């Protein structure tokens, strides 16, 4: 592993910069005076200099790189809807694989360091607590496309970092979607009963924590495969109950169920929790436990009065 200590301002291009992770990364990078370019396709980004860039458009991607000449690209744009990826495999392949191929080829041409945001869904979920050394084996098409993108990067570039993460949540909706944690809190606040699966275990990751770890990777240009996720394996059901507990909401509204009772198109792996030992040893900004993450979420929510919540 080679580590470069960066002491100057970075010129950073973030794809998917309107998303839950990308928007937080842009926001954090700006606080550290980095030069941030936020690419988007449909949803205008809140932070950074906006760059219209469709991953399916070769010319748009080429023009963006030629204009910006980025030193670092964080490629987080992807088609992440599991069921849509299963139904429309052609689109999933074009966005997640061919789109990544366009980005890495431009990175190669411009000598740009690439950080690729991947997923715990590259694993089959049969054992859980997966380390970077474990062999990926996806059971749905979304995971398959992300693994193929990983493989192309490894076979094409010398300087890159592949970051696998899990169930990103945060204090603000992004790209028109509400994340799992906010959906749970909003439902419980409105006294709605919700059914949550007990047989899916992940490593829920606060977007603020993921952004700080990723920015450190960018600043140090760590050439690695890294699991950057929450430090606590937990089921969706227990995660929801923890949210209710920390926000003083009615836990009895959360009803346990199992995956086989839900009409999903794509298969969901049972346990894709990630072993973050490598990140704990390597990074100054370390993965955090789920309770700390939820408390930080609560603190962040208190700053956003526009949510009209009074937790």
C-alpha positions as CSV (number, residue, x, y, z in Angstrom):
1,X,0.0,0.0,0.0
2,X,1.2,3.5,-0.9
3,X,0.1,6.5,1.1
4,X,0.4,10.0,-0.3
5,X,0.1,12.8,2.2
6,X,-1.8,15.6,0.5
7,X,-1.1,19.1,1.8
8,X,-2.7,21.1,-1.0
9,X,-6.3,21.7,-2.0
10,X,-7.8,18.8,-3.9
11,X,-9.8,19.2,-7.1
12,X,-12.5,16.7,-6.4
13,X,-15.2,15.4,-8.8
14,X,-18.1,13.6,-7.2
15,X,-20.5,11.6,-9.3
16,X,-24.0,11.1,-7.8
17,X,-23.4,14.3,-5.8
18,X,-27.1,14.7,-5.1
19,X,-27.3,11.4,-3.3
20,X,-27.3,10.7,0.4
21,X,-23.6,10.0,0.5
22,X,-22.4,12.3,-2.4
23,X,-24.1,15.4,-1.0
24,X,-22.6,14.9,2.5
25,X,-19.1,14.3,1.0
26,X,-19.4,17.5,-1.1
27,X,-20.5,19.4,2.0
28,X,-17.6,18.1,4.1
29,X,-15.0,18.6,1.4
30,X,-16.0,22.3,1.1
31,X,-15.5,22.8,4.8
32,X,-11.9,21.7,4.3
33,X,-11.5,24.2,1.4
34,X,-11.2,21.5,-1.3
35,X,-12.4,22.4,-4.8
36,X,-15.6,20.4,-5.3
37,X,-17.4,19.6,-8.5
38,X,-20.7,17.9,-8.1
39,X,-22.0,15.9,-11.1
40,X,-25.7,15.1,-11.4
41,X,-28.2,13.9,-14.0
42,X,-31.6,14.7,-12.6
43,X,-31.4,16.2,-9.1
44,X,-29.5,19.5,-8.8
45,X,-26.8,19.2,-6.1
46,X,-26.9,21.4,-3.0
47,X,-23.1,21.6,-2.5
48,X,-20.2,22.2,-4.9
49,X,-20.0,23.5,-8.4
50,X,-22.8,21.6,-10.3
51,X,-21.8,19.6,-13.4
52,X,-24.5,18.1,-15.6
53,X,-23.2,14.6,-16.5
54,X,-25.1,11.6,-17.7
55,X,-23.1,8.4,-17.2
56,X,-24.7,7.0,-20.4
57,X,-23.4,10.0,-22.4
58,X,-19.8,9.5,-23.5
59,X,-19.4,13.1,-24.7
60,X,-20.8,14.6,-21.5
61,X,-18.4,12.6,-19.3
62,X,-15.5,13.5,-21.6
63,X,-16.3,17.2,-21.6
64,X,-16.7,17.2,-17.8
65,X,-13.2,15.7,-17.3
66,X,-11.6,18.1,-19.8
67,X,-13.2,21.1,-18.1
68,X,-12.4,20.1,-14.6
69,X,-9.2,18.0,-14.9
70,X,-10.0,16.4,-11.5
71,X,-7.2,15.0,-9.2
72,X,-9.7,12.7,-7.4
73,X,-13.0,11.2,-8.6
74,X,-15.4,9.7,-6.1
75,X,-17.7,7.6,-8.3
76,X,-20.8,7.1,-6.2
77,X,-23.5,7.4,-9.0
78,X,-25.3,4.1,-9.5
79,X,-28.6,2.5,-10.1
80,X,-29.2,1.1,-6.6
81,X,-32.9,0.1,-6.6
82,X,-32.5,-3.7,-6.2
83,X,-35.9,-4.6,-7.7
84,X,-35.4,-2.2,-10.7
85,X,-32.0,-3.7,-11.4
86,X,-33.6,-7.1,-11.4
87,X,-36.4,-6.1,-13.8
88,X,-34.3,-3.9,-16.1
89,X,-30.9,-5.6,-16.2
90,X,-29.9,-3.8,-19.4
91,X,-30.2,-0.4,-17.7
92,X,-28.5,-1.7,-14.6
93,X,-25.5,-2.9,-16.6
94,X,-25.3,0.3,-18.6
95,X,-25.3,2.5,-15.5
96,X,-23.4,0.4,-13.0
97,X,-20.8,-1.3,-15.3
98,X,-20.5,0.6,-18.5
99,X,-20.9,3.9,-16.7
100,X,-18.1,2.9,-14.4
101,X,-16.0,1.9,-17.3
102,X,-16.4,5.3,-18.9
103,X,-15.3,7.0,-15.6
104,X,-12.2,4.7,-15.1
105,X,-11.1,5.2,-18.7
106,X,-11.2,9.0,-18.2
107,X,-9.4,8.6,-14.9
108,X,-6.7,6.7,-16.7
109,X,-6.4,9.3,-19.4
110,X,-6.2,12.2,-17.0
111,X,-4.0,10.5,-14.3
112,X,-6.9,10.8,-11.8
113,X,-7.2,8.8,-8.6
114,X,-10.5,6.9,-8.6
115,X,-12.5,6.1,-5.5
116,X,-15.3,3.7,-6.3
117,X,-18.3,3.3,-3.9
118,X,-19.4,-0.3,-3.9
119,X,-21.7,-2.3,-1.6
120,X,-22.0,-5.1,0.9
121,X,-24.4,-6.8,-1.6
122,X,-21.4,-8.2,-3.5
123,X,-21.6,-10.9,-0.9
124,X,-24.1,-13.8,-0.7
125,X,-25.0,-13.2,3.0
126,X,-24.5,-16.8,4.1
127,X,-22.0,-16.0,6.9
128,X,-21.8,-12.2,7.6
129,X,-19.0,-10.1,9.0
130,X,-17.2,-10.1,5.6
131,X,-13.6,-8.9,5.4
132,X,-11.9,-7.5,2.4
133,X,-10.3,-10.9,1.9
134,X,-13.6,-12.8,1.6
135,X,-14.6,-13.9,-1.9
136,X,-17.6,-12.0,-3.2
137,X,-20.6,-13.9,-4.5
138,X,-23.7,-11.7,-5.2
139,X,-27.2,-13.2,-5.3
140,X,-29.0,-10.3,-7.0
141,X,-28.3,-8.4,-10.2
142,X,-27.4,-5.2,-8.4
143,X,-24.7,-6.9,-6.5
144,X,-23.5,-8.6,-9.6
145,X,-23.1,-5.3,-11.5
146,X,-21.2,-3.7,-8.7
147,X,-18.9,-6.7,-8.5
148,X,-18.2,-6.6,-12.2
149,X,-17.4,-2.8,-11.9
150,X,-15.0,-3.6,-9.1
151,X,-13.3,-6.3,-11.3
152,X,-13.0,-3.9,-14.2
153,X,-11.3,-1.3,-12.0
154,X,-8.9,-3.8,-10.6
155,X,-7.9,-5.0,-14.0
156,X,-7.5,-1.5,-15.5
157,X,-6.1,0.9,-13.0
158,X,-3.1,0.9,-10.7
159,X,-4.2,3.7,-8.3
160,X,-7.7,3.4,-7.0
161,X,-9.7,2.7,-3.9
162,X,-12.8,0.5,-3.8
163,X,-15.0,1.3,-0.8
164,X,-17.7,-1.1,0.2
165,X,-20.4,0.2,2.5
166,X,-23.8,-0.8,3.8
167,X,-27.3,0.7,4.4
168,X,-26.4,4.4,4.3
169,X,-28.6,6.7,6.4
170,X,-28.6,10.4,7.2
171,X,-30.4,13.4,8.5
172,X,-31.8,14.7,5.3
173,X,-33.6,13.1,2.3
174,X,-31.7,13.1,-0.9
175,X,-32.5,12.7,-4.6
176,X,-36.2,12.7,-3.7
177,X,-35.9,9.6,-1.6
178,X,-36.2,9.1,2.2
179,X,-33.6,6.8,3.7
180,X,-34.5,3.9,6.0
181,X,-33.8,5.7,9.3
182,X,-35.9,8.7,8.4
183,X,-38.7,6.5,7.1
184,X,-38.8,4.7,10.5
185,X,-38.7,7.9,12.5
186,X,-41.4,9.6,10.4
187,X,-43.6,6.6,10.5
188,X,-43.4,6.2,14.3
189,X,-43.9,10.0,14.9
190,X,-47.1,9.6,13.0
191,X,-48.1,6.6,15.1
192,X,-48.1,4.3,12.0
193,X,-47.4,0.6,12.5
194,X,-44.5,-0.7,10.4
195,X,-43.3,-4.2,9.6
196,X,-39.5,-4.6,9.6
197,X,-37.6,-7.8,8.8
198,X,-35.7,-9.6,11.5
199,X,-33.6,-11.8,9.2
200,X,-31.6,-9.2,7.3
201,X,-28.4,-8.1,9.1
202,X,-26.2,-5.3,7.8
203,X,-23.8,-2.6,9.0
204,X,-25.8,0.6,8.9
205,X,-23.6,3.6,8.0
206,X,-24.2,7.2,8.9
207,X,-23.5,9.3,5.8
208,X,-21.5,11.8,7.8
209,X,-19.2,9.1,9.0
210,X,-18.8,7.6,5.6
211,X,-18.0,11.0,4.1
212,X,-15.3,11.7,6.6
213,X,-13.7,8.3,6.1
214,X,-13.9,8.7,2.3
215,X,-12.4,12.2,2.4
216,X,-9.5,10.8,4.4
217,X,-9.0,8.2,1.7
218,X,-9.0,10.9,-0.9
219,X,-6.5,13.1,0.9
220,X,-4.2,10.2,1.6
221,X,-4.9,8.5,-1.8
222,X,-5.0,5.1,-0.2
223,X,-4.8,2.3,-2.8
224,X,-6.9,-0.3,-1.1
225,X,-10.1,-2.3,-1.0
226,X,-11.8,-1.0,2.2
227,X,-14.9,-1.8,4.1
228,X,-16.1,1.6,5.3
229,X,-19.3,1.0,7.2
230,X,-20.9,1.2,10.6
231,X,-19.0,-0.8,13.2
232,X,-22.1,-2.7,14.5
233,X,-23.7,-5.6,12.7
234,X,-27.5,-5.3,13.4
235,X,-30.8,-6.5,11.9
236,X,-33.1,-4.1,10.3
237,X,-35.6,-4.8,13.0
238,X,-33.2,-4.1,15.9
239,X,-32.0,-1.0,14.1
240,X,-35.5,0.3,13.9
241,X,-36.1,-0.4,17.6
242,X,-32.8,1.4,18.5
243,X,-34.0,4.4,16.6
244,X,-37.3,4.4,18.4
245,X,-35.5,4.0,21.8
246,X,-33.1,6.9,21.1
247,X,-35.8,9.2,19.9
248,X,-38.3,8.2,22.6
249,X,-40.9,6.8,20.2
250,X,-43.2,3.9,20.5
251,X,-41.3,0.7,19.9
252,X,-44.6,-1.3,20.0
253,X,-45.5,0.1,16.6
254,X,-42.6,-1.9,15.1
255,X,-43.8,-5.3,14.1
256,X,-41.3,-8.1,13.3
257,X,-41.6,-10.0,10.0
258,X,-39.4,-12.0,7.8
259,X,-38.1,-11.6,4.2
260,X,-40.2,-14.5,2.8
261,X,-43.4,-12.6,3.7
262,X,-42.4,-9.6,1.6
263,X,-43.1,-9.5,-2.2
264,X,-39.6,-8.4,-3.4
265,X,-38.4,-9.2,-6.9
266,X,-34.7,-9.3,-6.1
267,X,-33.2,-11.7,-3.6
268,X,-32.0,-10.1,-0.3
269,X,-29.0,-11.6,1.3
270,X,-29.5,-12.6,5.0
271,X,-26.3,-11.2,6.5
272,X,-23.9,-8.9,4.7
273,X,-22.5,-7.2,7.7
274,X,-19.0,-5.9,7.1
275,X,-15.8,-6.5,9.1
276,X,-14.3,-3.0,9.4
277,X,-11.1,-4.0,11.3
278,X,-8.9,-2.9,8.5
279,X,-10.4,0.6,8.5
280,X,-10.2,0.8,12.3
281,X,-6.5,0.1,12.1
282,X,-5.8,2.3,9.0
283,X,-7.8,5.5,9.3
284,X,-7.8,8.4,11.7
285,X,-11.6,8.8,11.0
286,X,-12.8,5.4,12.1
287,X,-16.0,3.5,11.7
288,X,-18.4,4.2,14.5
289,X,-20.8,2.0,16.5
290,X,-24.5,2.1,15.7
291,X,-25.5,3.8,19.0
292,X,-23.0,6.6,18.4
293,X,-24.2,7.0,14.8
294,X,-27.9,7.2,15.9
295,X,-27.0,9.8,18.5
296,X,-25.1,11.8,15.9
297,X,-28.2,11.5,13.6
298,X,-30.3,13.0,16.4
299,X,-27.9,15.8,16.9
300,X,-27.9,16.6,13.2
301,X,-31.7,16.5,12.9
302,X,-32.0,19.1,15.7
303,X,-30.1,21.5,13.3
304,X,-32.6,21.1,10.5
305,X,-35.7,22.9,11.6
306,X,-37.2,22.5,8.1
307,X,-37.9,18.9,8.9
308,X,-40.6,20.1,11.4
309,X,-39.6,17.5,13.9
310,X,-39.4,18.2,17.6
311,X,-37.4,15.2,18.9
